[in-house]
Amino acid sequence: MTYRPHPFTWCPSTGARHATTEVTPNDGNTFRALCGESPVANRNAEAWFSPTCTTCNTRAHELAGILLPPAQFDTPTGTPPARGAA
């Protein structure tokens, strides 16, 4: 059994990194993410660079008992607004 400092693990999938409380899934297997989605695991090196699911991130921080820092950007995706945007 591998060491798990928190009751969840991160798993990349197509388009986003999600957190799960399940055993770390193998490539191609679906898993239940903390956000409620059932994504397909994609554990290749590039997939780890996918954006983090904001709902999974919030729930993972809650499970770990760690407060999230204040939001840096007030946009739905958490990314900076485009230049010239109001």
PDB file of N, CA, C and O in Angstrom:
ATOM      1  N   MET A   1       0.848  -1.179   0.000  1.00  0.00           N
ATOM      2  CA  MET A   1       0.000   0.000   0.000  1.00  0.00           C
ATOM      3  C   MET A   1       0.893   1.241   0.000  1.00  0.00           C
ATOM      4  O   MET A   1       1.879   1.310   0.733  1.00  0.00           O
ATOM      5  N   THR A   2       0.536   2.207  -0.824  1.00  0.00           N
ATOM      6  CA  THR A   2       1.338   3.425  -0.911  1.00  0.00           C
ATOM      7  C   THR A   2       0.912   4.417   0.163  1.00  0.00           C
ATOM      8  O   THR A   2      -0.224   4.401   0.637  1.00  0.00           O
ATOM      9  N   TYR A   3       1.838   5.266   0.526  1.00  0.00           N
ATOM     10  CA  TYR A   3       1.587   6.293   1.527  1.00  0.00           C
ATOM     11  C   TYR A   3       0.655   7.350   0.962  1.00  0.00           C
ATOM     12  O   TYR A   3       0.883   7.850  -0.140  1.00  0.00           O
ATOM     13  N   ARG A   4      -0.395   7.700   1.703  1.00  0.00           N
ATOM     14  CA  ARG A   4      -1.339   8.743   1.310  1.00  0.00           C
ATOM     15  C   ARG A   4      -1.488   9.714   2.474  1.00  0.00           C
ATOM     16  O   ARG A   4      -2.172   9.400   3.449  1.00  0.00           O
ATOM     17  N   PRO A   5      -0.864  10.885   2.394  1.00  0.00           N
ATOM     18  CA  PRO A   5      -0.965  11.833   3.500  1.00  0.00           C
ATOM     19  C   PRO A   5      -2.356  12.454   3.639  1.00  0.00           C
ATOM     20  O   PRO A   5      -2.677  13.020   4.684  1.00  0.00           O
ATOM     21  N   HIS A   6      -3.171  12.354   2.609  1.00  0.00           N
ATOM     22  CA  HIS A   6      -4.528  12.903   2.630  1.00  0.00           C
ATOM     23  C   HIS A   6      -5.498  11.824   2.160  1.00  0.00           C
ATOM     24  O   HIS A   6      -5.077  10.862   1.516  1.00  0.00           O
ATOM     25  N   PRO A   7      -6.777  11.959   2.464  1.00  0.00           N
ATOM     26  CA  PRO A   7      -7.751  10.929   2.063  1.00  0.00           C
ATOM     27  C   PRO A   7      -8.189  11.038   0.601  1.00  0.00           C
ATOM     28  O   PRO A   7      -9.277  10.584   0.248  1.00  0.00           O
ATOM     29  N   PHE A   8      -7.363  11.628  -0.236  1.00  0.00           N
ATOM     30  CA  PHE A   8      -7.679  11.756  -1.659  1.00  0.00           C
ATOM     31  C   PHE A   8      -6.372  11.713  -2.449  1.00  0.00           C
ATOM     32  O   PHE A   8      -5.289  11.903  -1.897  1.00  0.00           O
ATOM     33  N   THR A   9      -6.495  11.463  -3.730  1.00  0.00           N
ATOM     34  CA  THR A   9      -5.354  11.538  -4.640  1.00  0.00           C
ATOM     35  C   THR A   9      -5.783  12.333  -5.869  1.00  0.00           C
ATOM     36  O   THR A   9      -6.968  12.421  -6.190  1.00  0.00           O
ATOM     37  N   TRP A  10      -4.807  12.903  -6.540  1.00  0.00           N
ATOM     38  CA  TRP A  10      -5.076  13.634  -7.775  1.00  0.00           C
ATOM     39  C   TRP A  10      -4.897  12.695  -8.945  1.00  0.00           C
ATOM     40  O   TRP A  10      -3.986  11.867  -8.951  1.00  0.00           O
ATOM     41  N   CYS A  11      -5.756  12.818  -9.927  1.00  0.00           N
ATOM     42  CA  CYS A  11      -5.671  11.984 -11.122  1.00  0.00           C
ATOM     43  C   CYS A  11      -6.009  12.830 -12.349  1.00  0.00           C
ATOM     44  O   CYS A  11      -7.092  13.410 -12.421  1.00  0.00           O
ATOM     45  N   PRO A  12      -5.099  12.902 -13.301  1.00  0.00           N
ATOM     46  CA  PRO A  12      -5.420  13.647 -14.506  1.00  0.00           C
ATOM     47  C   PRO A  12      -6.389  12.876 -15.390  1.00  0.00           C
ATOM     48  O   PRO A  12      -6.417  11.646 -15.396  1.00  0.00           O
ATOM     49  N   SER A  13      -7.166  13.623 -16.121  1.00  0.00           N
ATOM     50  CA  SER A  13      -8.055  13.041 -17.124  1.00  0.00           C
ATOM     51  C   SER A  13      -8.026  13.986 -18.313  1.00  0.00           C
ATOM     52  O   SER A  13      -7.308  14.987 -18.292  1.00  0.00           O
ATOM     53  N   THR A  14      -8.776  13.689 -19.321  1.00  0.00           N
ATOM     54  CA  THR A  14      -8.785  14.549 -20.491  1.00  0.00           C
ATOM     55  C   THR A  14      -9.359  15.905 -20.113  1.00  0.00           C
ATOM     56  O   THR A  14     -10.534  16.013 -19.761  1.00  0.00           O
ATOM     57  N   GLY A  15      -8.535  16.929 -20.186  1.00  0.00           N
ATOM     58  CA  GLY A  15      -8.988  18.290 -19.963  1.00  0.00           C
ATOM     59  C   GLY A  15      -8.822  18.850 -18.572  1.00  0.00           C
ATOM     60  O   GLY A  15      -8.846  20.071 -18.416  1.00  0.00           O
ATOM     61  N   ALA A  16      -8.653  18.021 -17.538  1.00  0.00           N
ATOM     62  CA  ALA A  16      -8.523  18.558 -16.181  1.00  0.00           C
ATOM     63  C   ALA A  16      -7.921  17.515 -15.245  1.00  0.00           C
ATOM     64  O   ALA A  16      -7.977  16.312 -15.500  1.00  0.00           O
ATOM     65  N   ARG A  17      -7.346  18.012 -14.157  1.00  0.00           N
ATOM     66  CA  ARG A  17      -6.892  17.131 -13.075  1.00  0.00           C
ATOM     67  C   ARG A  17      -7.981  17.124 -12.019  1.00  0.00           C
ATOM     68  O   ARG A  17      -8.434  18.178 -11.572  1.00  0.00           O
ATOM     69  N   HIS A  18      -8.399  15.929 -11.624  1.00  0.00           N
ATOM     70  CA  HIS A  18      -9.460  15.771 -10.635  1.00  0.00           C
ATOM     71  C   HIS A  18      -8.904  15.067  -9.401  1.00  0.00           C
ATOM     72  O   HIS A  18      -7.874  14.396  -9.469  1.00  0.00           O
ATOM     73  N   ALA A  19      -9.593  15.225  -8.280  1.00  0.00           N
ATOM     74  CA  ALA A  19      -9.246  14.517  -7.048  1.00  0.00           C
ATOM     75  C   ALA A  19     -10.283  13.433  -6.803  1.00  0.00           C
ATOM     76  O   ALA A  19     -11.453  13.581  -7.154  1.00  0.00           O
ATOM     77  N   THR A  20      -9.834  12.339  -6.192  1.00  0.00           N
ATOM     78  CA  THR A  20     -10.730  11.229  -5.887  1.00  0.00           C
ATOM     79  C   THR A  20     -10.344  10.616  -4.549  1.00  0.00           C
ATOM     80  O   THR A  20      -9.186  10.686  -4.136  1.00  0.00           O
ATOM     81  N   THR A  21     -11.312  10.017  -3.876  1.00  0.00           N
ATOM     82  CA  THR A  21     -11.032   9.282  -2.648  1.00  0.00           C
ATOM     83  C   THR A  21     -10.868   7.797  -2.947  1.00  0.00           C
ATOM     84  O   THR A  21     -10.583   7.010  -2.045  1.00  0.00           O
ATOM     85  N   GLU A  22     -11.044   7.412  -4.201  1.00  0.00           N
ATOM     86  CA  GLU A  22     -10.906   6.015  -4.606  1.00  0.00           C
ATOM     87  C   GLU A  22      -9.427   5.658  -4.750  1.00  0.00           C
ATOM     88  O   GLU A  22      -8.556   6.527  -4.719  1.00  0.00           O
ATOM     89  N   VAL A  23      -9.169   4.385  -4.906  1.00  0.00           N
ATOM     90  CA  VAL A  23      -7.818   3.930  -5.220  1.00  0.00           C
ATOM     91  C   VAL A  23      -7.433   4.559  -6.547  1.00  0.00           C
ATOM     92  O   VAL A  23      -8.265   4.660  -7.449  1.00  0.00           O
ATOM     93  N   THR A  24      -6.188   4.981  -6.677  1.00  0.00           N
ATOM     94  CA  THR A  24      -5.742   5.650  -7.892  1.00  0.00           C
ATOM     95  C   THR A  24      -6.055   4.786  -9.109  1.00  0.00           C
ATOM     96  O   THR A  24      -5.567   3.660  -9.208  1.00  0.00           O
ATOM     97  N   PRO A  25      -6.861   5.298 -10.034  1.00  0.00           N
ATOM     98  CA  PRO A  25      -7.268   4.493 -11.193  1.00  0.00           C
ATOM     99  C   PRO A  25      -6.153   4.343 -12.225  1.00  0.00           C
ATOM    100  O   PRO A  25      -5.268   5.192 -12.333  1.00  0.00           O
ATOM    101  N   ASN A  26      -6.212   3.265 -12.967  1.00  0.00           N
ATOM    102  CA  ASN A  26      -5.284   3.043 -14.074  1.00  0.00           C
ATOM    103  C   ASN A  26      -5.761   3.806 -15.293  1.00  0.00           C
ATOM    104  O   ASN A  26      -6.924   4.204 -15.374  1.00  0.00           O
ATOM    105  N   ASP A  27      -4.861   4.008 -16.240  1.00  0.00           N
ATOM    106  CA  ASP A  27      -5.214   4.669 -17.500  1.00  0.00           C
ATOM    107  C   ASP A  27      -6.437   4.010 -18.127  1.00  0.00           C
ATOM    108  O   ASP A  27      -6.539   2.784 -18.184  1.00  0.00           O
ATOM    109  N   GLY A  28      -7.360   4.844 -18.595  1.00  0.00           N
ATOM    110  CA  GLY A  28      -8.532   4.348 -19.299  1.00  0.00           C
ATOM    111  C   GLY A  28      -9.694   3.972 -18.407  1.00  0.00           C
ATOM    112  O   GLY A  28     -10.793   3.726 -18.905  1.00  0.00           O
ATOM    113  N   ASN A  29      -9.483   3.919 -17.096  1.00  0.00           N
ATOM    114  CA  ASN A  29     -10.571   3.575 -16.172  1.00  0.00           C
ATOM    115  C   ASN A  29     -11.287   4.837 -15.707  1.00  0.00           C
ATOM    116  O   ASN A  29     -10.659   5.875 -15.500  1.00  0.00           O
ATOM    117  N   THR A  30     -12.595   4.741 -15.544  1.00  0.00           N
ATOM    118  CA  THR A  30     -13.337   5.872 -14.996  1.00  0.00           C
ATOM    119  C   THR A  30     -13.199   5.853 -13.484  1.00  0.00           C
ATOM    120  O   THR A  30     -12.960   4.808 -12.879  1.00  0.00           O
ATOM    121  N   PHE A  31     -13.354   7.024 -12.885  1.00  0.00           N
ATOM    122  CA  PHE A  31     -13.298   7.131 -11.435  1.00  0.00           C
ATOM    123  C   PHE A  31     -14.262   8.214 -10.998  1.00  0.00           C
ATOM    124  O   PHE A  31     -14.647   9.075 -11.790  1.00  0.00           O
ATOM    125  N   ARG A  32     -14.643   8.167  -9.752  1.00  0.00           N
ATOM    126  CA  ARG A  32     -15.577   9.155  -9.197  1.00  0.00           C
ATOM    127  C   ARG A  32     -14.752  10.295  -8.608  1.00  0.00           C
ATOM    128  O   ARG A  32     -14.037  10.109  -7.623  1.00  0.00           O
ATOM    129  N   ALA A  33     -14.855  11.465  -9.210  1.00  0.00           N
ATOM    130  CA  ALA A  33     -14.122  12.630  -8.750  1.00  0.00           C
ATOM    131  C   ALA A  33     -14.882  13.333  -7.634  1.00  0.00           C
ATOM    132  O   ALA A  33     -16.096  13.171  -7.502  1.00  0.00           O
ATOM    133  N   LEU A  34     -14.168  14.112  -6.835  1.00  0.00           N
ATOM    134  CA  LEU A  34     -14.801  14.843  -5.737  1.00  0.00           C
ATOM    135  C   LEU A  34     -15.843  15.835  -6.230  1.00  0.00           C
ATOM    136  O   LEU A  34     -16.740  16.212  -5.476  1.00  0.00           O
ATOM    137  N   CYS A  35     -15.738  16.263  -7.480  1.00  0.00           N
ATOM    138  CA  CYS A  35     -16.699  17.210  -8.050  1.00  0.00           C
ATOM    139  C   CYS A  35     -17.989  16.534  -8.490  1.00  0.00           C
ATOM    140  O   CYS A  35     -18.957  17.211  -8.836  1.00  0.00           O
ATOM    141  N   GLY A  36     -18.010  15.193  -8.479  1.00  0.00           N
ATOM    142  CA  GLY A  36     -19.194  14.456  -8.891  1.00  0.00           C
ATOM    143  C   GLY A  36     -19.112  13.903 -10.303  1.00  0.00           C
ATOM    144  O   GLY A  36     -19.947  13.089 -10.697  1.00  0.00           O
ATOM    145  N   GLU A  37     -18.121  14.332 -11.068  1.00  0.00           N
ATOM    146  CA  GLU A  37     -17.955  13.804 -12.425  1.00  0.00           C
ATOM    147  C   GLU A  37     -17.371  12.398 -12.372  1.00  0.00           C
ATOM    148  O   GLU A  37     -16.854  11.967 -11.342  1.00  0.00           O
ATOM    149  N   SER A  38     -17.462  11.687 -13.499  1.00  0.00           N
ATOM    150  CA  SER A  38     -16.854  10.366 -13.639  1.00  0.00           C
ATOM    151  C   SER A  38     -15.920  10.395 -14.848  1.00  0.00           C
ATOM    152  O   SER A  38     -16.235   9.814 -15.886  1.00  0.00           O
ATOM    153  N   PRO A  39     -14.761  11.075 -14.718  1.00  0.00           N
ATOM    154  CA  PRO A  39     -13.843  11.186 -15.848  1.00  0.00           C
ATOM    155  C   PRO A  39     -13.061   9.896 -16.079  1.00  0.00           C
ATOM    156  O   PRO A  39     -13.061   8.996 -15.239  1.00  0.00           O
ATOM    157  N   VAL A  40     -12.407   9.824 -17.213  1.00  0.00           N
ATOM    158  CA  VAL A  40     -11.552   8.692 -17.560  1.00  0.00           C
ATOM    159  C   VAL A  40     -10.112   9.084 -17.242  1.00  0.00           C
ATOM    160  O   VAL A  40      -9.641  10.139 -17.667  1.00  0.00           O
ATOM    161  N   ALA A  41      -9.420   8.232 -16.497  1.00  0.00           N
ATOM    162  CA  ALA A  41      -8.036   8.516 -16.111  1.00  0.00           C
ATOM    163  C   ALA A  41      -7.131   8.564 -17.333  1.00  0.00           C
ATOM    164  O   ALA A  41      -7.216   7.718 -18.223  1.00  0.00           O
ATOM    165  N   ASN A  42      -6.276   9.556 -17.358  1.00  0.00           N
ATOM    166  CA  ASN A  42      -5.292   9.723 -18.420  1.00  0.00           C
ATOM    167  C   ASN A  42      -3.997  10.132 -17.723  1.00  0.00           C
ATOM    168  O   ASN A  42      -3.763  11.318 -17.493  1.00  0.00           O
ATOM    169  N   ARG A  43      -3.159   9.158 -17.388  1.00  0.00           N
ATOM    170  CA  ARG A  43      -2.004   9.406 -16.542  1.00  0.00           C
ATOM    171  C   ARG A  43      -0.709   9.642 -17.314  1.00  0.00           C
ATOM    172  O   ARG A  43       0.375   9.410 -16.778  1.00  0.00           O
ATOM    173  N   ASN A  44      -0.802  10.099 -18.569  1.00  0.00           N
ATOM    174  CA  ASN A  44       0.439  10.392 -19.288  1.00  0.00           C
ATOM    175  C   ASN A  44       1.054  11.679 -18.742  1.00  0.00           C
ATOM    176  O   ASN A  44       0.380  12.453 -18.062  1.00  0.00           O
ATOM    177  N   ALA A  45       2.300  11.899 -19.033  1.00  0.00           N
ATOM    178  CA  ALA A  45       3.038  13.030 -18.455  1.00  0.00           C
ATOM    179  C   ALA A  45       2.397  14.371 -18.783  1.00  0.00           C
ATOM    180  O   ALA A  45       2.350  15.251 -17.924  1.00  0.00           O
ATOM    181  N   GLU A  46       1.904  14.548 -19.999  1.00  0.00           N
ATOM    182  CA  GLU A  46       1.317  15.825 -20.395  1.00  0.00           C
ATOM    183  C   GLU A  46       0.015  16.110 -19.662  1.00  0.00           C
ATOM    184  O   GLU A  46      -0.306  17.271 -19.410  1.00  0.00           O
ATOM    185  N   ALA A  47      -0.735  15.081 -19.316  1.00  0.00           N
ATOM    186  CA  ALA A  47      -2.026  15.271 -18.658  1.00  0.00           C
ATOM    187  C   ALA A  47      -1.877  15.915 -17.282  1.00  0.00           C
ATOM    188  O   ALA A  47      -2.806  16.563 -16.801  1.00  0.00           O
ATOM    189  N   TRP A  48      -0.728  15.744 -16.648  1.00  0.00           N
ATOM    190  CA  TRP A  48      -0.513  16.361 -15.340  1.00  0.00           C
ATOM    191  C   TRP A  48      -0.459  17.881 -15.434  1.00  0.00           C
ATOM    192  O   TRP A  48      -0.609  18.570 -14.425  1.00  0.00           O
ATOM    193  N   PHE A  49      -0.245  18.408 -16.641  1.00  0.00           N
ATOM    194  CA  PHE A  49      -0.205  19.855 -16.843  1.00  0.00           C
ATOM    195  C   PHE A  49      -1.590  20.447 -17.140  1.00  0.00           C
ATOM    196  O   PHE A  49      -1.715  21.654 -17.345  1.00  0.00           O
ATOM    197  N   SER A  50      -2.618  19.608 -17.164  1.00  0.00           N
ATOM    198  CA  SER A  50      -3.987  20.093 -17.380  1.00  0.00           C
ATOM    199  C   SER A  50      -4.406  20.964 -16.199  1.00  0.00           C
ATOM    200  O   SER A  50      -3.878  20.805 -15.098  1.00  0.00           O
ATOM    201  N   PRO A  51      -5.344  21.880 -16.413  1.00  0.00           N
ATOM    202  CA  PRO A  51      -5.802  22.714 -15.295  1.00  0.00           C
ATOM    203  C   PRO A  51      -6.481  21.868 -14.222  1.00  0.00           C
ATOM    204  O   PRO A  51      -7.036  20.808 -14.512  1.00  0.00           O
ATOM    205  N   THR A  52      -6.431  22.341 -13.002  1.00  0.00           N
ATOM    206  CA  THR A  52      -7.058  21.660 -11.874  1.00  0.00           C
ATOM    207  C   THR A  52      -8.544  21.986 -11.842  1.00  0.00           C
ATOM    208  O   THR A  52      -8.937  23.143 -11.989  1.00  0.00           O
ATOM    209  N   CYS A  53      -9.361  20.969 -11.650  1.00  0.00           N
ATOM    210  CA  CYS A  53     -10.803  21.170 -11.479  1.00  0.00           C
ATOM    211  C   CYS A  53     -11.005  22.002 -10.221  1.00  0.00           C
ATOM    212  O   CYS A  53     -10.569  21.604  -9.141  1.00  0.00           O
ATOM    213  N   THR A  54     -11.657  23.148 -10.347  1.00  0.00           N
ATOM    214  CA  THR A  54     -11.810  24.044  -9.205  1.00  0.00           C
ATOM    215  C   THR A  54     -12.697  23.446  -8.102  1.00  0.00           C
ATOM    216  O   THR A  54     -12.454  23.688  -6.920  1.00  0.00           O
ATOM    217  N   THR A  55     -13.705  22.680  -8.473  1.00  0.00           N
ATOM    218  CA  THR A  55     -14.565  22.054  -7.468  1.00  0.00           C
ATOM    219  C   THR A  55     -13.797  20.973  -6.713  1.00  0.00           C
ATOM    220  O   THR A  55     -13.893  20.889  -5.489  1.00  0.00           O
ATOM    221  N   CYS A  56     -13.041  20.150  -7.426  1.00  0.00           N
ATOM    222  CA  CYS A  56     -12.212  19.140  -6.762  1.00  0.00           C
ATOM    223  C   CYS A  56     -11.189  19.804  -5.850  1.00  0.00           C
ATOM    224  O   CYS A  56     -10.934  19.324  -4.745  1.00  0.00           O
ATOM    225  N   ASN A  57     -10.607  20.903  -6.308  1.00  0.00           N
ATOM    226  CA  ASN A  57      -9.603  21.603  -5.511  1.00  0.00           C
ATOM    227  C   ASN A  57     -10.220  22.101  -4.201  1.00  0.00           C
ATOM    228  O   ASN A  57      -9.620  21.956  -3.136  1.00  0.00           O
ATOM    229  N   THR A  58     -11.408  22.684  -4.279  1.00  0.00           N
ATOM    230  CA  THR A  58     -12.089  23.168  -3.082  1.00  0.00           C
ATOM    231  C   THR A  58     -12.385  22.019  -2.127  1.00  0.00           C
ATOM    232  O   THR A  58     -12.126  22.126  -0.929  1.00  0.00           O
ATOM    233  N   ARG A  59     -12.922  20.926  -2.645  1.00  0.00           N
ATOM    234  CA  ARG A  59     -13.275  19.777  -1.791  1.00  0.00           C
ATOM    235  C   ARG A  59     -12.033  19.101  -1.221  1.00  0.00           C
ATOM    236  O   ARG A  59     -12.049  18.638  -0.080  1.00  0.00           O
ATOM    237  N   ALA A  60     -10.954  19.041  -2.009  1.00  0.00           N
ATOM    238  CA  ALA A  60      -9.706  18.450  -1.518  1.00  0.00           C
ATOM    239  C   ALA A  60      -9.142  19.274  -0.362  1.00  0.00           C
ATOM    240  O   ALA A  60      -8.671  18.718   0.630  1.00  0.00           O
ATOM    241  N   HIS A  61      -9.191  20.584  -0.492  1.00  0.00           N
ATOM    242  CA  HIS A  61      -8.723  21.450   0.594  1.00  0.00           C
ATOM    243  C   HIS A  61      -9.583  21.260   1.849  1.00  0.00           C
ATOM    244  O   HIS A  61      -9.061  21.256   2.964  1.00  0.00           O
ATOM    245  N   GLU A  62     -10.885  21.105   1.671  1.00  0.00           N
ATOM    246  CA  GLU A  62     -11.767  20.860   2.812  1.00  0.00           C
ATOM    247  C   GLU A  62     -11.403  19.545   3.506  1.00  0.00           C
ATOM    248  O   GLU A  62     -11.317  19.493   4.733  1.00  0.00           O
ATOM    249  N   LEU A  63     -11.190  18.482   2.720  1.00  0.00           N
ATOM    250  CA  LEU A  63     -10.820  17.185   3.294  1.00  0.00           C
ATOM    251  C   LEU A  63      -9.486  17.248   4.025  1.00  0.00           C
ATOM    252  O   LEU A  63      -9.301  16.589   5.048  1.00  0.00           O
ATOM    253  N   ALA A  64      -8.560  18.039   3.502  1.00  0.00           N
ATOM    254  CA  ALA A  64      -7.234  18.158   4.106  1.00  0.00           C
ATOM    255  C   ALA A  64      -7.228  19.132   5.281  1.00  0.00           C
ATOM    256  O   ALA A  64      -6.251  19.204   6.025  1.00  0.00           O
ATOM    257  N   GLY A  65      -8.323  19.884   5.448  1.00  0.00           N
ATOM    258  CA  GLY A  65      -8.383  20.859   6.521  1.00  0.00           C
ATOM    259  C   GLY A  65      -7.490  22.063   6.277  1.00  0.00           C
ATOM    260  O   GLY A  65      -6.982  22.676   7.216  1.00  0.00           O
ATOM    261  N   ILE A  66      -7.306  22.394   5.004  1.00  0.00           N
ATOM    262  CA  ILE A  66      -6.447  23.515   4.626  1.00  0.00           C
ATOM    263  C   ILE A  66      -7.307  24.579   3.948  1.00  0.00           C
ATOM    264  O   ILE A  66      -8.054  24.283   3.015  1.00  0.00           O
ATOM    265  N   LEU A  67      -7.195  25.805   4.419  1.00  0.00           N
ATOM    266  CA  LEU A  67      -7.948  26.897   3.809  1.00  0.00           C
ATOM    267  C   LEU A  67      -7.380  27.243   2.447  1.00  0.00           C
ATOM    268  O   LEU A  67      -6.165  27.234   2.248  1.00  0.00           O
ATOM    269  N   LEU A  68      -8.264  27.548   1.511  1.00  0.00           N
ATOM    270  CA  LEU A  68      -7.824  28.030   0.205  1.00  0.00           C
ATOM    271  C   LEU A  68      -7.425  29.497   0.327  1.00  0.00           C
ATOM    272  O   LEU A  68      -8.052  30.246   1.076  1.00  0.00           O
ATOM    273  N   PRO A  69      -6.398  29.913  -0.392  1.00  0.00           N
ATOM    274  CA  PRO A  69      -6.074  31.338  -0.389  1.00  0.00           C
ATOM    275  C   PRO A  69      -7.198  32.112  -1.068  1.00  0.00           C
ATOM    276  O   PRO A  69      -7.960  31.529  -1.840  1.00  0.00           O
ATOM    277  N   PRO A  70      -7.318  33.408  -0.800  1.00  0.00           N
ATOM    278  CA  PRO A  70      -8.367  34.196  -1.462  1.00  0.00           C
ATOM    279  C   PRO A  70      -8.213  34.139  -2.973  1.00  0.00           C
ATOM    280  O   PRO A  70      -7.101  34.039  -3.491  1.00  0.00           O
ATOM    281  N   ALA A  71      -9.329  34.204  -3.668  1.00  0.00           N
ATOM    282  CA  ALA A  71      -9.309  34.148  -5.135  1.00  0.00           C
ATOM    283  C   ALA A  71      -8.499  35.309  -5.681  1.00  0.00           C
ATOM    284  O   ALA A  71      -8.668  36.459  -5.275  1.00  0.00           O
ATOM    285  N   GLN A  72      -7.613  34.977  -6.616  1.00  0.00           N
ATOM    286  CA  GLN A  72      -6.778  36.008  -7.212  1.00  0.00           C
ATOM    287  C   GLN A  72      -7.526  36.733  -8.319  1.00  0.00           C
ATOM    288  O   GLN A  72      -7.353  37.937  -8.510  1.00  0.00           O
ATOM    289  N   PHE A  73      -8.349  36.006  -9.040  1.00  0.00           N
ATOM    290  CA  PHE A  73      -9.073  36.591 -10.164  1.00  0.00           C
ATOM    291  C   PHE A  73     -10.547  36.281 -10.021  1.00  0.00           C
ATOM    292  O   PHE A  73     -10.917  35.156  -9.685  1.00  0.00           O
ATOM    293  N   ASP A  74     -11.376  37.249 -10.267  1.00  0.00           N
ATOM    294  CA  ASP A  74     -12.815  37.067 -10.132  1.00  0.00           C
ATOM    295  C   ASP A  74     -13.417  36.728 -11.491  1.00  0.00           C
ATOM    296  O   ASP A  74     -14.196  37.500 -12.052  1.00  0.00           O
ATOM    297  N   THR A  75     -13.041  35.558 -12.012  1.00  0.00           N
ATOM    298  CA  THR A  75     -13.592  35.074 -13.277  1.00  0.00           C
ATOM    299  C   THR A  75     -14.048  33.638 -13.061  1.00  0.00           C
ATOM    300  O   THR A  75     -13.528  32.968 -12.168  1.00  0.00           O
ATOM    301  N   PRO A  76     -14.999  33.141 -13.845  1.00  0.00           N
ATOM    302  CA  PRO A  76     -15.501  31.779 -13.647  1.00  0.00           C
ATOM    303  C   PRO A  76     -14.415  30.708 -13.750  1.00  0.00           C
ATOM    304  O   PRO A  76     -14.500  29.688 -13.066  1.00  0.00           O
ATOM    305  N   THR A  77     -13.399  30.916 -14.589  1.00  0.00           N
ATOM    306  CA  THR A  77     -12.372  29.906 -14.765  1.00  0.00           C
ATOM    307  C   THR A  77     -11.187  30.113 -13.850  1.00  0.00           C
ATOM    308  O   THR A  77     -10.299  29.262 -13.795  1.00  0.00           O
ATOM    309  N   GLY A  78     -11.148  31.233 -13.120  1.00  0.00           N
ATOM    310  CA  GLY A  78     -10.027  31.495 -12.247  1.00  0.00           C
ATOM    311  C   GLY A  78      -8.794  31.970 -12.982  1.00  0.00           C
ATOM    312  O   GLY A  78      -7.702  32.007 -12.415  1.00  0.00           O
ATOM    313  N   THR A  79      -8.965  32.335 -14.248  1.00  0.00           N
ATOM    314  CA  THR A  79      -7.838  32.817 -15.047  1.00  0.00           C
ATOM    315  C   THR A  79      -7.945  34.323 -15.173  1.00  0.00           C
ATOM    316  O   THR A  79      -9.033  34.884 -15.046  1.00  0.00           O
ATOM    317  N   PRO A  80      -6.836  34.975 -15.418  1.00  0.00           N
ATOM    318  CA  PRO A  80      -6.885  36.435 -15.546  1.00  0.00           C
ATOM    319  C   PRO A  80      -7.764  36.859 -16.712  1.00  0.00           C
ATOM    320  O   PRO A  80      -7.830  36.156 -17.721  1.00  0.00           O
ATOM    321  N   PRO A  81      -8.431  37.978 -16.593  1.00  0.00           N
ATOM    322  CA  PRO A  81      -9.227  38.475 -17.724  1.00  0.00           C
ATOM    323  C   PRO A  81      -8.326  38.850 -18.889  1.00  0.00           C
ATOM    324  O   PRO A  81      -7.160  39.197 -18.703  1.00  0.00           O
ATOM    325  N   ALA A  82      -8.875  38.776 -20.078  1.00  0.00           N
ATOM    326  CA  ALA A  82      -8.104  39.119 -21.284  1.00  0.00           C
ATOM    327  C   ALA A  82      -7.699  40.585 -21.232  1.00  0.00           C
ATOM    328  O   ALA A  82      -8.401  41.413 -20.651  1.00  0.00           O
ATOM    329  N   ARG A  83      -6.572  40.896 -21.838  1.00  0.00           N
ATOM    330  CA  ARG A  83      -6.125  42.280 -21.880  1.00  0.00           C
ATOM    331  C   ARG A  83      -7.163  43.143 -22.553  1.00  0.00           C
ATOM    332  O   ARG A  83      -7.714  42.777 -23.590  1.00  0.00           O
ATOM    333  N   GLY A  84      -7.425  44.283 -21.963  1.00  0.00           N
ATOM    334  CA  GLY A  84      -8.395  45.204 -22.537  1.00  0.00           C
ATOM    335  C   GLY A  84      -9.818  44.908 -22.117  1.00  0.00           C
ATOM    336  O   GLY A  84     -10.726  45.684 -22.414  1.00  0.00           O
ATOM    337  N   ALA A  85     -10.033  43.773 -21.415  1.00  0.00           N
ATOM    338  CA  ALA A  85     -11.389  43.455 -20.960  1.00  0.00           C
ATOM    339  C   ALA A  85     -11.719  44.276 -19.731  1.00  0.00           C
ATOM    340  O   ALA A  85     -10.842  44.583 -18.924  1.00  0.00           O
ATOM    341  N   ALA A  86     -12.958  44.623 -19.595  1.00  0.00           N
ATOM    342  CA  ALA A  86     -13.371  45.438 -18.442  1.00  0.00           C
ATOM    343  C   ALA A  86     -13.483  44.621 -17.197  1.00  0.00           C
ATOM    344  O   ALA A  86     -13.819  45.152 -16.139  1.00  0.00           O
TER     345      ALA A  86
END
